[in-house]
Amino acid sequence: MLEASGRRLPAEWEAQSGVQLTWPHPDTDWSRRLDAVEPVFAAIAAAITRHESLLVVCRDTDHQTHVLSLLAQAGSDLDRVQPGIARTDDTWARDHGPITVVDNGKPVLLDFSFNGWGGKFPAAHDNLLTRSLAAQGCFGRVPVESIDLVLEGGSIESDGAGTIMTTSQCLLTPTRNPDLSRDEIAGQLLQHLGAQRLLWLDHGHLEGDDTDGHIDTLARFCDRATIAHVECADRTDPLYDGLHEMAAELAGFRQSSGEPYALVPLPLPAPILDEGRRLPATHANFLVINDAVLVPVYDDPSDGIALERLGAAFPGRSVIGIDCRELIRQGGSLHCLTMQFPLGVLPH
């Protein structure tokens, strides 16, 4: 781990003060399926509050009353729930929430620009969300640093010790930072996140993914020496070639020590279709919290294999499956909906 005198992006498995969920409402893309998707949000919230605090963002006080009622019914520990009020376009906290670095031993919230994954969806309210929550005192006295760079939390993975993993497909998409070269984007990531090196994946994607290949749908650090990744065993699957090439790239990556990473393949679920469109089902979109790992499952034979392998990759943590079939209808899964905060951020 880097010394406390430097800036670094903590790994997800480090101790947390809580997690943010931005709740759906009738003005989000969930409007036609609120009755179906809110129980999934409630299940995630209940699992989180068994282990740590939850910042739940609601659109107004009436919405807050409704959400707290749902949380109580689902068995959430309401003493660990901290509501925030703000206008929102959508619910993907991983991408509109702040990215927390530790600087000189203290947390700092980085508020990068969010433009709806390259202008695909409205994002004006979501882009203001972190500043709105900070003004309400949701983050206590933790400073917020606004950065004029489009960057989503789902596009980066940190080992907590200076290595950031990302995908070129996402970060180099011209609708995000068109005036910046690959080297310039890399330089900003190294500067703002306190990283020492970047690992770029150039292959691999999921059909139905609106993020242009977020790393958290494809490959994840489990510890500083281990990477879990999506694997496709069906040579007839259109995703096979790209994921096979991605696995080869991962096998070629080296730790800072020069040693190869241990790789944990997570089987790709069988195609799930919605009106003929394939949905981006992936077990790599798991969330690590204090003493547990929440893993998206899809009523598929791959679920049990993924749970078992992630249990071995995260010894000492409970591994909890959450049915996320409703979530992927909107192009994301469990990790995409959540943003974790290290110790010292949520005052609740």
Buried (B, 14 or more C-beta within 10 A) or exposed (E): BBEEEBBBBBBBBBEBBBBBBBBBBEBBBBEEEBEEBBBBBBBBBBBBBBBBBBBBBBBEEEBBEBBBEBBBEBEBBEEBBBBBBBBBBBBBBBBBBBBBBBBEEEBBBBBBBBBBBBEEBBBEBBBBBBBBBBEEEBBEEBEBBEBEBBBBBBBBBBBBBBBBBBBBBBBBBEEBBEEBEEEEBBEBBBEBBBBBEBBBBEBBBBBBBBBBBBBBBBBBBBBBEBBBBBBBEEEEBEBBEBBBBBBEBBEEBEBEEEEBBEBBBBBBBEBBEEEEEBBBBBBBBBBBBBEBBBBBBBEBEBBEBBBEBBBEBBEEBBBBBBBBBBBBBBBBBBBBBBBBBBBBBBBB
